[in-house]
Amino acid sequence: MAPRFLLALAICKLIITVGLNGEPTELLQLCVGGGRLSMERVDVESASLDFGMMSRAEPLAVYHPSSADDVARLVRAAYESSRGFAVSARGHGHSINGQAQAAGGVVLKMSGAGPAAQSRPAPRVAAEERYVDAWGGELWIDVLRSTLERGLAPKSWTDYLYLSVGGTLSNGGISGQAFNHGPQISNVYELDVVTGKGDIVTCSEEKNSQLFHAVLGGLGQFGIITRARIALEPAPQRVRWIRVLYSNFSSFTRDQEYLTSLHGEPASKKFDYVEGFVIVDEGLINNWRSSFFSPRNPVKISSLGTDGGVLYCLEVTKNYDESKADTVDQEVEYLLKDLDFIPTSVFTTDIPYVDFLDRVHKAESKLRAKNLWDVPHPWLNLFVPRSRIADFDRGVFKGILGDKASGPILIYPMNKNKWDQRSSVVTPEEDVFYLVALLRSATVDGSGDASRRLEHLADQNRRILKFCGDEGIEVKQYLPHYSTREEWAGHFGDDKWARFYQNKMEFDPKQILSTGQRIFKPDFGFYPNDAVSS
Ligand code: FAD
């Protein structure tokens, strides 16, 4: 069918089903400037699912914008329509629980290729001022490629780079650099945002600061990020990447906390990245997140002389330029010398900086080749207060999980003072808190090992949350997922919830945006209303 005919069909259906105001000719404006409204099955189908593969919600149409003006036109059409309809920005769709879906509305496809994408602004690097202006749907891998051409790179990362700028800034964006630079949302100077009224607003600390802080970590609730100005630093050439093992949890966390407390020290006296993971079964030391150990030479836990219990792996890196290669060994040695790991368990490798940042993509390729990437992912990400991390270890790593992890389990501490409390993101009260990320994959059809079935893993997640509740461990979910208004209010806490609610009423009063987060219950139909109690 001719694209023009499909477009007319899409618009008629929108007029009838969601009560769009205006003449069809006005609505054709949605397609001026290169934007494309699509009701093609392939578009609708892919926008109905996400990486989690656990929830499905069909939009009526998918809109491919070519510019911020296109985004504004669509949102304004939704805002001004008599009944309203949902508009959810979708970056790379790597959410777990349908957060980028728009049941019965329009998914705004900010990332990806296609004719509309060709007109989107490419990343623009200001080398002297050390920032890059990136389109909200740009993937971080492409931001990196552009900045490296000028010898620069963003400071704060996620472990995986095939995520969009707008998608991670709507949550936080964390990795092993966060102890030092804060999350990605702490490394943004300015944003262009299309609010829920369809206005394009430039905001920063100085200008429209309420919107700026609301949008960062704002779960897509207050506006659609069309441009982000991201802080840069000189890109190092290489990375010395070190892993050491612990059988004692308190030694492990003491050392992690020591290393992350060095954030104020000069670069030569601290690591650039501090993470860690938990190993509850032998296979996990060579897991899919681990491009580190050679598959031809897998690490055998039994060879390390531990008593077979849970192990913890501290993972650190030191960035350097080839001209400084002779001092990097000394710097690493200096930092490792007071740590209390198993002496025979030091594993070191050395790779280009880009390969380190893009490490998870390698693992993705391997899993894709085995058809193990597009499977359900019942992931659970928690921020755990430092004072209760040992209780969490006892109850979860050494308790609920049994001896099967079914995927990587990351654990590393961060410093709260690197998080701007004015942003919308929620963290525990304490100065130091841990990310615990249970990144598990389930079998597709419920077959095979019972410990990998979706119901089993989902049930374990519920038990973990219940355990924390019963024990009074005040965890906060990262990439949060709740189904009732009460749970959301509890997640934010009284003050932050009041601010979040007020910002919603101000910037998206018709509650059009990111309905897939299920925080607010819009008045219009086509929404899974049972999920959110008013
Ligand atoms: P989507 O899933 O497309 O969208 C997420 C939410 O953001 C939705 O509510 C959507 O409406 C909203 N949104 C999307 N674009 C915009 C925009 N331009 N403006 C406003 N709102 C928008 N997170 C980390 O912090 N650290 C990690 O190391 C990390 N590793 C990951 C590894 C993998 C393999 C996966 C699948 C996820 C990982 N994540 C990590 C989580 C990831 O950061 C979030 O799920 C993020 O939202 C995904 O980005 P996306 O572009 O796919 O967003």
Residues whose N, C-alpha, C, O or C-beta is under 5 A from the ligand:
A	BS01	FAD	F51 S88 A89 R90 G91 H92 G93 H94 S95 Q99 A100 M110 G136 G137 T158 D159 Y160 L163 S164 G166 G167 T168 S170 G173 I174 S175 L219 G220 G223 I224 I225 S514
